[in-house]
Amino acid sequence: MEARLHQPAPVDPAHGSPGNEKARGLALANHPVHGPWVRRLRETRRPMLYGPFDLVQGGPGLALRVPVFVPEGGGDRFWGLSSAIIRV
């Protein structure tokens, strides 16, 4: 299992476990599989488990993602996602 935080930018190349190099630079918001889920997470503000899908590292996986919002100007703004990827 791999856990990480994602801002709307691509996956940070400085983070992650060895063997997950192919996921570095992955832009979740623009990805054909993950993009619709990212938009749904922002809209519902609720954690979601989805999949299975093909991992860029190879093999099938599931994603547990939690939207993260931070206070800003009397409201809040979407900061990014907390994610756990589970190989199945």
N, C-alpha and C positions, 0 to 999 in steps of 0.2 A: 504494500500500500504506500502511496506517495501522498503527502499532505503539503499544501502550499497556499500562499495568498497571491491573488491576481488582481492587479489594477486593470483598468480597461486596455492598457497597453499590452503588447505581446508578453509572453512568459519571460520573466527575467533570466537572462543567461547566467547570472551569478548564483542562482539557487537551484536546488534539485539534487537528487541522488545520482550516483554513477549509474549508467545504463539508461538514463532518461534524456540524454543529449538531444535526441530527435525532437523532443517536446519544447526545447528552448527556442524562443522566438515565435511560438505558435500564438496567433492572434485569435483568441476565443470568440470575441464579438463578431468577427468577420468570417469565421469558419462555417462551412455549410452544415455540419452536424451540430456544433455547439452554439453557434450564433443565435438560433431561435430560442434555445434554452436560456442563454444569458439575458435576452430581452424579456423572457417570461419571469425570470428571477427578479429583475429590476422592477417589473410591473407588480408582481404579487408580494414582493418583499418576504418571501417564505423560502425555507430550505427545500431543496429538491434532490431526489435520487433518480437518475435516468440512465438508460442503456438497455442492453449492451450495445457497444459500438466498437469499431476497430481502433485500438490504441496506435498512435504514431510510432510507438516503440515496438509494436507487434503484438498480436493476440487480442482477445476480447477484454473489455473492461466496463466498469460502471463508474459514474461520477456522482459524488455527493457534493453539492455546492450550496453555500450559504451566502446570500448577498450581505455586504457590509456597507452601512451608511454612517456618515460622520456629521456632527452638528456643523451648521454653517448659516449665519445670518438669520437666526430665529427659526430655521427649519433644518433640513438635512440634505445631504447630497450623496449620491452613489459613489462610493470609493472604489469598490471592486468586489472580489469574491474570495471566500475561504473555500478551498477545495480539497477533497480527498478522492484519489483515484484508486480503484480497487480492481486488481487483475482477477479475472474469473476463468 
